[in-house]
Amino acid sequence: MIERSPRACCEEQNSPPDLRPVEGKDADEELAELAKAVGHAARVQILRILARRNDCVCGDLVDELPLAQSTVSQHLKVLKDAGLIRGAVDGPRVCYCIEPRMLRRLKALVGGL
């Protein structure tokens, strides 16, 4: 989904608390999928970079990682497909930021172990 502006990408939407269970078959499957998404050190680094900033990050990611643009793009796709990050078109670039609700969900699922 394409957001209207990069700023809109990073604004946290007021959403009700996530009351889904952290145990059971569905929760286990969800945790396994999210674990796959964060199962690479580069993707963990990307999440850390995005979590440190309160703004969209575009080409800066390539500057901060010892990886080619195409490799960073592939890692971003995995994280976006998992719902851990959002992206917004900013001219010829896509800016990325953390999806706070999903990051909280991942933390809750891990905490439920």
C-alpha positions as CSV (number, residue, x, y, z in Angstrom):
1,M,0.0,0.0,0.0
2,I,1.4,3.4,-0.9
3,E,1.0,6.2,1.7
4,R,0.3,9.8,0.8
5,S,3.5,11.2,2.1
6,P,6.7,10.0,3.9
7,R,5.5,11.9,7.1
8,A,2.3,9.9,7.0
9,C,4.3,6.7,6.9
10,C,5.9,7.4,10.3
11,E,3.0,8.7,12.2
12,E,1.8,6.1,14.7
13,Q,-1.9,5.5,14.3
14,N,-4.0,5.4,17.4
15,S,-5.1,1.8,17.6
16,P,-6.7,-0.2,20.4
17,P,-4.4,-2.5,22.4
18,D,-3.7,-5.9,20.8
19,L,-5.5,-8.3,23.0
20,R,-4.8,-11.4,20.9
21,P,-3.4,-14.4,22.9
22,V,0.3,-14.9,23.0
23,E,0.0,-18.7,23.3
24,G,-1.7,-21.3,21.2
25,K,-1.4,-22.6,17.7
26,D,-2.2,-19.3,15.9
27,A,0.2,-17.3,18.2
28,D,2.9,-20.0,17.6
29,E,2.5,-19.7,13.9
30,E,2.6,-15.9,14.0
31,L,5.7,-15.9,16.1
32,A,7.4,-18.4,13.8
33,E,6.7,-16.1,10.8
34,L,8.0,-13.0,12.5
35,A,11.0,-14.9,13.7
36,K,11.8,-15.8,10.1
37,A,11.6,-12.1,9.2
38,V,14.1,-11.1,11.9
39,G,16.1,-14.3,11.4
40,H,18.9,-12.4,9.6
41,A,21.4,-10.1,11.3
42,A,21.0,-7.5,8.5
43,R,17.2,-7.3,9.1
44,V,17.8,-6.9,12.8
45,Q,20.2,-4.1,12.1
46,I,17.6,-2.4,9.8
47,L,15.0,-2.7,12.6
48,R,17.4,-1.1,15.1
49,I,18.2,1.7,12.7
50,L,14.5,2.4,12.0
51,A,13.6,2.2,15.7
52,R,16.3,4.7,16.7
53,R,14.8,7.3,14.3
54,N,11.5,9.0,14.5
55,D,11.3,9.7,10.8
56,C,11.3,7.9,7.5
57,V,14.6,6.5,6.3
58,C,15.4,6.2,2.6
59,G,18.8,5.8,1.1
60,D,20.4,6.3,4.5
61,L,20.0,2.6,5.2
62,V,22.4,1.6,2.4
63,D,25.0,4.1,3.8
64,E,24.7,2.5,7.3
65,L,24.9,-1.1,6.2
66,P,27.8,-2.9,4.5
67,L,25.5,-4.3,1.9
68,A,24.6,-3.6,-1.7
69,Q,21.4,-1.6,-2.5
70,S,19.7,-4.6,-4.0
71,T,20.5,-6.7,-0.8
72,V,19.1,-4.0,1.5
73,S,16.0,-3.8,-0.7
74,Q,15.4,-7.5,-0.4
75,H,15.7,-7.4,3.4
76,L,13.3,-4.4,3.4
77,K,10.8,-6.4,1.4
78,V,11.0,-9.3,3.9
79,L,10.4,-7.0,6.8
80,K,7.6,-5.1,5.0
81,D,5.9,-8.4,4.0
82,A,6.0,-9.5,7.7
83,G,4.4,-6.2,8.7
84,L,7.3,-5.0,10.8
85,I,7.9,-1.9,8.7
86,R,6.0,0.5,6.5
87,G,7.0,2.2,3.3
88,A,5.9,5.5,1.6
89,V,6.8,6.8,-1.8
90,D,8.8,10.0,-1.7
91,G,9.5,10.9,-5.3
92,P,11.8,8.3,-6.8
93,R,12.5,6.8,-3.4
94,V,10.6,4.8,-0.8
95,C,11.0,5.8,2.8
96,Y,10.7,3.2,5.6
97,C,9.8,3.3,9.2
98,I,8.9,0.9,12.0
99,E,5.4,-0.4,12.3
100,P,5.0,0.1,16.1
101,R,2.0,-2.1,16.6
102,M,3.6,-5.1,15.0
103,L,6.9,-4.6,16.9
104,R,4.9,-4.6,20.1
105,R,3.2,-7.8,19.0
106,L,6.5,-9.4,18.3
107,K,7.8,-8.4,21.8
108,A,4.6,-9.8,23.4
109,L,4.9,-13.1,21.5
110,V,8.5,-13.5,22.5
111,G,7.7,-12.5,26.1
112,G,5.1,-15.3,26.1
113,L,7.7,-18.0,25.6
